[in-house]
Amino acid sequence: MRRAGWLLAALLAATAGSAAQAQTAPADVLVSGPAGQITRADLEIMVTDLVPAADRERFWLSRDAVARVARSLYTQRALAAEALKAGLENSPEGAAYLRMIRERALTELLMQQRVREATPDAAAQERFARSEYKAKPERFALPDEVHVRHILLPVARDGSDDAQVKAEAHKLVDELRRGGADFAALARTRSSDRGSAQRGGDLGFFPRGKMAPEFEAASFELRKPGDISQPVKSSFGYHVIELIERKPAYTRPIDEVLPELREELLGKINNQERRRIWDQAEAAAQVDEAALQALSEQQQRRRPTR
């Protein structure tokens, strides 16, 4: 239904009598005013309609967000009541607009109902998820990764200072390997990669294929946490790299991916069922091409000339 559906909902709610609201338990009333009451049920319906499922948990944890939406719903109801008092729903434009919005809202309700009817129970969803996991284990395989930090020393574009920068990089390696210098502290003060320098040169975990080839090869050659590379030249300059951690390749276990596979199934059913319902109804439409052409030409003639 989205926002257009909520305009209709607010208009309908504005016409409701006070008797129904009188039966509402006080604890369920979230906002009240001259336009009536906004209940917990009202808010839950609106949130289901407007907030994506993946964001709802975070939404409900934010008291400010909940209060803001509740106030917004009350404001919408109050303004809808004003529209009714002004008789806007009785104008030709208003009646046509509300009819279109009502049809859109009813279409969405029908879609939701049909999707629910087509959705298998929890046991069937789990069977599907397990069969998908067994049939395509490669989907859940993760490559080996390394976690490194680096210090980057840039080289002039013309390469005139290459030998000097390379010598400086070797000096850093010596300070780190033999002098016990603090890698993070050196990265903060010496590295030209300012983004990672603020984190002590930390680049986090990455798999193969994400970094410059020379940098990647040197990173994956390091074996033990604390190992320091020789200076490595890339198009960015000379790098000194320290291995923090290695993460071997592995396949995510079934229990970890079950929720994702269930969501994938539900999304697929939702999309397929909505498309099936829409296509079935649309097949009966008979388009008057001549009328559409006449409308298009009429609208073009109405366009203002410059």
N, C-alpha and C positions, 0 to 999 in steps of 0.2 A: 504493500500500500504506500509506503514512504510518506513524504510530507503532504502530497496531495490527498492521500487517504486520511491523514490526520485533520485536514481542514474539514472534511466531511464528518469525521468522528466528533470533532469539536462542535460543529453545527448541530449534529444530532443530540449530543450531550447537553447542549445549551437549551434544547427544547424539553428536556426531561423534567418531570415534576419533582418537587422537593420530597415527596413521600418516599421515593427510593433511597434518597440520601439520608433520610431520617433513620433508615434501618442499618446504616453503616456504623460499625463499631468505632468509637472515638480513636482507638489505637491505630485504625487503618487510615485515618484522615491525615494527609501529609501537608496539604495547603488548603486554606479556606479563605473566602472573601465574598463580596456581594454576588459574584458570578456563580458561587457554589463551592463544591469541595473537589479536591483532587485526592483520590485514594491510592492506596498501595497497588491495587489491581490496575488502575488507570496507568500508573507509572510503569509497571511491569510490562504492560502491553506496548506502551510507547517505546520502551527500551528494546524489547524484542524486535520491534519494527525498524528502529533507527540505528541501533548499535550492532555492528558485526559480532557474530558469536565469539570470535577469537578475542574480542576486546571487552566482553561483558564482565568478566571477573575483575579486571582492572577498574572498570567503570564503577562497579558496586563498592569497591574499596575506597573510592574517592568521595568523601562526604560532600565536598564542594560541587563536584560534577553532578551528583544525585540531586542536590538542592537546586542547582541551576536548571536542570531539566524539569524538575517538579514545578518550579516557578514559571518556566517557559510554557508548560502545559496549561497551567492556570491562566496565564496571559492570553494564550491562544483561545481558551474557552471563553474568557471575558470578551474578547474582540469578536468572536463568533456570535455571542449573544447580542452584541451591538448590531452586527450585520443582520441578524434576524429581526430585531426591532425596527431596523430601517427598511425591512421588506425586500432586501436585496435578492433573496432566494426566489422571489416572485417575478422578477424582471425576466424578459426573454433570455438575456445573456446569462443571468445568474442561474436560471433553471437549466439551461443547456450545459453550463459549466458544471453544475452539481451533478447532473445526470452522467456526464462523462467521468467525473471523479468517482461517482458511485459505482459505475461499471468497472472502472479500473480496480477499485477496492474489492468488489465482488470477484473479479477475475483472480486477484491475488489470493483471496480466501479459498476459492475453488482449487487453485494450484496447490496451496498448502495441504488441503484435504486429500487431494489425489496423491501427492507425494507421500503423505503419511500412510495411505492405504497401500502404496507400492513398496514401502520400506520394510524389509524383513526384520524379524525380532533379533534380540541381542545375540542369541545363540547362533543364528544363521549368519549374522554379521561376523562373528568370531570365526566361524568355519571358513567364510570367504577370505578373511584376513590371513588365516593360517595357510590356506591353499595358495594364496598369492605369494606368501613368503617362501613357501616350499618350491613353487614353480619358477620364481625369479630371484634367487638368492643374490645375484649380482647387483640388484638394485640397492641392497643394504650393505654392500662391501665398501669400506672406507680405506683409502690408501694410507701408506705410512706418511708421517708428518714429522717435521722438526720444529723446535722452538728455539730461536736464536736471538741474539742481539748483535748490533754492529756499530762500528764507528766508520763514517764515510769522510774521506778526504778528497775534495774535488780537484780536478786537473783542468788547467786552462784549455779553452776550446782549440787553440792551435797546438796544444801539447808541449809548449815550450818549457813548462815546469814539471814534466812527467817524472824525470829522474829524481828531482828534488822531493816531490810528493811521495814517490815510491820509497825513498830513503826514510822519510818521516814516518811512513806506515810501518816500515821494518822496526824503527825505533819504538813505536808504540807496542808492537808485538813483544819486543824485548822487555819493555817495562811491565807488561802484563804477565809474561811467562816467568821472568826471572826476578823482577823487582817487586812483584806482588801488588802492583797498582790496582786500584779499584776500577773495574771496567765501566760500571754505571757512571761513576764520577767523571771519568775521561770522556765518555760519550756525551754527557751533558755540556761539557765545555769545549770539546774538540770536533764533534761530528757536525757536518753540514746538513745532515738530514734532520732538520729541526723538529719534525713531527715525532720521530722516534727518540730523538735526543732528550726530549722532555721526560721520556719514560726510561731513561738510562740506556737508550739504544734498542729497547725491546721491540721486536717485530711480531711477537706471538707465534702461534703455530701456523704452518702452511705446508701444503703438499707440493709435489712436483708440478711444474708447469705454471707456477704463479709468480716467479721471480725471474730476474735476468739470468740467462743460462749459466754464466760464469759464477754468479753469486749462488745460484741454486746448487750447482755441482759441488762447490766448496762446502756449502752448508751440510749437504747430505754425506759428505766424506768424513765429517767429524763424528766420532764414535761415542765418546764419554762426556757427560756433563762437565763443563769447565774447560774442555779442549778449545784452544785458540788457533785459528787458521793463520797461515801465512797471508801477506797482503794479496788481495784478489782484485784484479782490475775489471771493471765493467764500463759501460758507456757513461756511468755517473761519476766515476773516479775510482779511487782505491778503497777497498773495504777491509776492515779487520773484524772477524766474526768470532763470537763465542757461542758454543752449544750450551743451551740450558737444559733441554730435555728432548728425548726422542719418543715418538708414539708409533708403535708398529701397526701395520695394516691389520684390520680385523673386520669381522662381519657383525653388525649390530644384532643383538639377540631379539628373538621374537617378542618377548614381553615388552621390550623398549619401543618397538615399532607398531605394536597392535593398535594403539590409539590413532596413529597416523593412518593406518590402513582402513580402520573403520570410518574415519572422516573422509578418506578418499572414496570409499564406497558410497557413503551418504551423499557426497557431492556429485558423484556420477549419476546416482539415481535421481537426484533433484534435477540435474540438467536434462537428462534424457526424458524424464516424465513431463517436465514443463514443455520441452520441445515437441513431444508427442501430442500433448493436449492442444498446444497452439496450432500445430500443423493440421491436426484433424479438424479443428474449427475453421481454420483459414481456407481449407480446401473447398468449402461451400461458398466462398466469396466470389461474386461475379462483378468484376470491375468494368465500369463503363469508360472505356478509353477516350471516347469522344468528349464525355463530360469532363474528364480530368484534363484533357487538352484545352478545352474551353476555359476551365478555371485557371489553368496556368497562364494562358494568354491574357485573361482578364486581370490577373494579379500583376503581370508584367506591365500592362498599360497603366496601372495605378502607381507604379514606382515613380518617385519624383525625378524629374530631369535636372541635370546639373547645368 
